[in-house]
Amino acid sequence: MAAIAKKIEDQLKAAFAPDALTIKDDSALHAGHAGAPEGGESHFTVEITARAFEGCSRVARHRMVNNALAELLKGPVHALAIKAKAPGE
């Protein structure tokens, strides 16, 4: 796992103790456009399942993930797609 993806993983595990977590680097799909640096690790998709999301709206879940990754979202992460679910969803 590359350095930025590992930081995302570590921060989400610490914040949510997820039942499931998948991090995909989508940077190659965005090569050549603004915000896509040489070498990737700028665009990610996160799929996370955690009890912390129970009873929360989709918007609230996204805010929770964005808050947990706030420093990375200031840079080097340019874009983040989030699929956040509670267990059983």
Secondary structure, DSSP 4 states (H G I P E B T S, - for coil): --HHHHHHHHHHHHHH--SEEEEEE-GGGGTTSTT--TT--SEEEEEEE-GGGTT--HHHHHHHHHHHTHHHHTTT--EEEEEEE-TT-
